[in-house]
Amino acid sequence: MASRLRELPPSGHGRARGLVSSRRSGSRIEAHSFAPPDDLADVIESFWVGRWDLRGQEPHVTELLGDPCVHVVAEAGSSRVVGVWTRRWIRRLEGRGQVRAAKLRVGAVRAFVPVPAVELTDRLVPLAELLPLRADELERAVLEPSDDLEALERLAERLRALRDPGQGARVAEAVAVAEHLRDPDVLTVEALAERSGLPIRTLQRLFREHVGAPPKALLRRIRLQEAALSIERGRATSLARLAAELGYTDQAHLTRDFRAVVGVTPGQLGRRLRD
């Protein structure tokens, strides 16, 4: 029998790396993450819940530099598959609502979705367009229980039934290669090719099919996530040192990349978070 989900302790920066929205405003949002059952842990990184009641209050704007993962999301009236997001993710939360979802491992999308990952990039696709699931049935099953664990076990059960065994070997290879993205010594596509033992052209095809964005873009995103996380946690006392640690040629290069994706400079983000 598959193990049950278990709640993960708070990470200290929400459920995503590189959260750049206001922590004070975000404290009004309830968020929990859960480790997947053992039999899904090779393709699902976590299950997660977001819940808010902002009736009579100012809306909250969630902004983050998300991981290059695909999410399967249950939300009343808008259940969806969310592809890899190459830009800053922005969502305005108001009124009352909740989300219960599965965050797939980087490279694992083809375990469940019958189209190349690149077709989902920067897209929110209604669930029924991609998966043989009725959105109304899924929402009743996953959103109505008051207990998060019970609800997410139901979502896990449905994903278990959707899993395509014919994709097993290729998905396992894609997940294993994608894990090297987080290696602090892998800062270039050439280094990723050497570490994975795959030619660069093969890497690019693999990422198009199973991840949804080119390896070069994802390596840059991960460096920017680390920069945002360091700023949020007050560790970025020297931007020049931070740039060097992340493999940038200089502080100006980091600042240009950061502003292009986040919309503000590292210094402006630090001041906004402190305020």
Long-range contacts (C-beta under 8 A, 24 or more apart in sequence): 2-37, 2-38, 2-39, 2-40, 2-156, 2-160, 3-37, 3-38, 3-39, 4-37, 4-149, 4-153, 5-34, 5-35, 5-36, 5-37, 5-47, 5-149, 5-152, 5-153, 5-156, 6-34, 6-35, 7-32, 7-33, 7-34, 7-35, 7-148, 7-149, 8-32, 8-33, 8-34, 8-35, 8-46, 12-233, 13-229, 13-232, 13-233, 14-64, 15-46, 15-48, 15-50, 16-64, 16-65, 16-66, 16-67, 17-65, 17-66, 17-67, 17-225, 17-226, 17-228, 17-229, 18-64, 18-65, 18-66, 18-224, 18-225, 18-226, 18-227, 18-228, 18-229, 18-232, 19-63, 19-64, 19-65, 19-228, 19-232, 20-63, 20-64, 20-65, 20-88, 20-228, 20-232, 20-262, 20-269, 20-273, 21-60, 21-61, 21-62, 21-63, 21-64, 22-60, 22-61, 22-272, 22-273, 23-232, 23-273, 25-58, 25-60, 25-61, 26-60, 26-62, 28-52, 28-54, 28-57, 28-60, 29-60, 29-62, 29-93, 32-148, 34-148, 34-149, 34-152, 36-102, 36-156, 37-156, 39-160, 40-156, 40-159, 40-160, 40-163, 42-105, 42-108, 42-172, 42-175, 43-104, 43-105, 43-108, 43-111, 43-112, 43-163, 43-171, 43-175, 44-102, 44-103, 44-104, 44-105, 44-108, 44-156, 44-159, 45-69, 45-103, 45-104, 45-105, 45-106, 46-102, 46-103, 47-100, 47-101, 47-102, 47-103, 47-152, 47-155, 47-156, 48-99, 48-100, 48-101, 48-102, 48-103, 49-98, 49-99, 49-100, 49-101, 49-148, 49-152, 50-98, 50-99, 50-101, 51-97, 51-98, 51-99, 52-93, 52-96, 52-97, 52-98, 53-96, 54-93, 54-94, 54-95, 54-96, 55-95, 55-96, 59-92, 59-93, 59-94, 60-92, 60-93, 60-94, 61-90, 61-91, 61-92, 61-93, 62-89, 62-90, 62-91, 62-92, 62-93, 63-88, 63-89, 63-90, 64-88, 64-89, 65-89, 65-221, 65-224, 65-225, 65-228, 65-261, 65-262, 67-103, 67-106, 67-225, 68-106, 68-178, 68-181, 68-211, 68-212, 68-213, 68-218, 68-221, 69-103, 69-104, 69-105, 69-106, 70-104, 70-108, 70-109, 70-113, 70-117, 70-120, 70-212, 71-101, 71-102, 71-103, 71-104, 72-101, 72-102, 72-104, 72-112, 72-127, 72-131, 72-155, 72-159, 73-99, 73-100, 73-101, 73-127, 74-99, 74-100, 74-101, 74-138, 74-139, 74-142, 74-143, 74-155, 75-99, 75-100, 75-139, 75-143, 76-139, 76-143, 77-139, 78-126, 79-126, 79-127, 79-135, 79-138, 79-139, 80-124, 80-125, 80-126, 80-127, 81-113, 81-120, 81-124, 81-125, 81-127, 81-130, 81-131, 82-120, 82-123, 82-124, 82-125, 83-117, 83-119, 83-120, 83-121, 83-122, 83-123, 83-124, 83-125, 83-212, 84-117, 84-120, 84-121, 84-122, 84-211, 84-212, 84-213, 85-122, 86-121, 86-122, 86-213, 86-217, 86-221, 87-122, 87-261, 88-261, 88-262, 88-263, 98-143, 100-142, 100-143, 100-148, 100-151, 100-152, 100-155, 101-155, 102-152, 102-155, 102-156, 102-159, 105-175, 105-178, 106-175, 106-178, 106-179, 106-181, 106-211, 107-171, 107-174, 107-175, 107-176, 107-177, 107-178, 107-210, 107-211, 108-171, 108-174, 108-175, 108-210, 109-210, 109-211, 109-212, 110-164, 110-167, 110-170, 110-171, 110-174, 110-209, 110-210, 111-163, 111-164, 111-167, 111-168, 111-171, 112-159, 112-162, 112-163, 112-164, 114-164, 116-208, 116-209, 116-210, 117-207, 117-208, 117-209, 117-210, 117-211, 117-212, 118-208, 118-209, 118-212, 118-213, 120-212, 121-212, 121-213, 131-162, 132-162, 133-158, 133-162, 170-209, 170-210, 171-210, 173-206, 174-206, 174-207, 174-209, 174-210, 174-211, 177-203, 177-206, 178-207, 178-210, 178-211, 181-215, 181-218, 181-219, 181-222, 182-222, 186-219, 187-219, 187-223, 187-246, 187-247, 188-219, 188-247, 189-215, 189-216, 189-219, 192-219, 220-257, 221-261, 223-247, 223-248, 223-257, 224-257, 224-258, 224-261, 224-262, 227-254, 227-258, 227-266, 228-258, 228-262, 228-269, 231-266, 231-269, 231-270, 231-273, 232-273, 236-266, 236-270, 239-266, 239-267, 242-266
